[in-house]
């Protein structure tokens, strides 16, 4: 395992074989987000 700089704002710890479970409304499989700047 590599050492991580404690000042870095993200932990970069992945999920590996245990991805997060997302319970989307209506059993949806895709989420779409639009961002306008």
Helices and strands as residue ranges (DSSP letters): G 25-27
